Amino acid sequence: MVQVIKKRHVVSYENMSAEVAAAFNEKYPKGFNDWFQDLVRYTKPDGTPFYAVTIEIPEAIYLVKIKVETDDLEDVERWLEGEENAENEQVAGTSADAEPEGGTLPDDNISQYGGDDDAADGD
């Protein structure tokens, strides 16, 4: 029996041909939730990583690159130390825990939204 060797290609998700896109949609009809488990991290010769899934069509096997944003170790450390909240406060100009000027917001007084039909409910 003769074994057919298929060509192998790497293509980004955005640049897939119509045939590869159809095979991708057939293999992963629900989108992200389907292919997330098959996502594999590969490392380029220069050391930079990329993530991809494998799609096979009759003539070739494609490695389809998927853009994935991962957490940076420094971002995680800042978040664990609470520095991210401090940065957000500097950008917004106030703390999330701070009481707004003038006491309470108008929406805090929900009695203003009551009507005559509320008394008829029996509560």
N, C-alpha and C positions, 0 to 999 in steps of 0.2 A: 504494500500500500504506500502510495506517495503522499508525503506530508507537505501541504502547501504552507509556505512561509509568507505570512502577511507583512506588508510594510507597516512601520510604526511611525506615527506622527504626533507632534505636540501642537496644540492649538488652544488659544484662549477662548473662553466661553463666548465672548463678544464677537469673535471672528469665525465661528463655526460655519461650515457650509450647510446648505439646506438638508443634505442627506445626513450629515452628522447630527444636526439639530433634531431631525425627525427621530433618529435612533436614540438620542438623549431623552427626548420627550416620551418615547416608548418605554425606555428603561426606568425613567423617573417621572411618572405622570403627575405626582403630587408636588413636584418641585423640591424646594430646599429640605423639607422634612425627610424625603426619600433618600437623597444623595448624601446627606450630612454624615451618615454612618460609613459610607464608602470613601469618604474624603481621606486622602493620604498625603502626608507631607513629604516632599522631595527636596533635595538640596542641589543647587546648581554648582558647577565647578568653581565658581567664584565664592561660594559659601552662602549665598543668599537663598532662602527657602521659598518654595511655592507649594500650593495645594492643588490637587487634581483628582479627577475620577477617570476611570477607564471606560471607553465606549468602543464597542466592536461592531464593524460593518463587514459585509462579505469580502471587501477588497483590502481592508486595513484595520489596524487597532489604533485608536486615538487616545491620547492622554489630554483630557480637557482641563485646562487651568481655570480654577475658580478663585476669585478675589476673596480673601479672608483676612479680616483685621483681628489681630491677636493683641492681648494686653502686653504692654511693655512692663518689664520687671520694675522699672522706676515708678511707673504709674501705679502699680499695685502697692508698692511700698509707701508711696505718698498717701494713697487711699487708706491703707491700714493705720498710718500715723495721724490721719485726720487733716492732713495739709490740704487736701482737695477742697474741703469745706471752707477753709480759710481763703483759698484762691477764689472760690465762687462768691464769697462775701465781698471780696475786694472788687470783683467785676460788677456785682449788683449794687454795691455801695451800702448794703445793710445785711444784718444777720437774719437767717430764716426764723430764729427764735425771738427776734425783737418785736415788741408790741408796736403797732403802727401809731403814728401821731394821732391824737384825738381819742384814744381809748380803743373802742371796738369798731369793727367794720359795720356798715349798715346791715349786711346780711346776717350778722350775729343775733339780731333781734327778730326772730322768726314770727313773733306775735303780730308783726306788721302785715304779715301775709294771710292772717286769718280772715274768715268771712262769716256771714250769717249762717251759711249752710253747715259750718263746722259744729254748731251747737245741736243740730238735728241728727248728728250721727250717734248720739247717745254716749259720747265719751266724757 
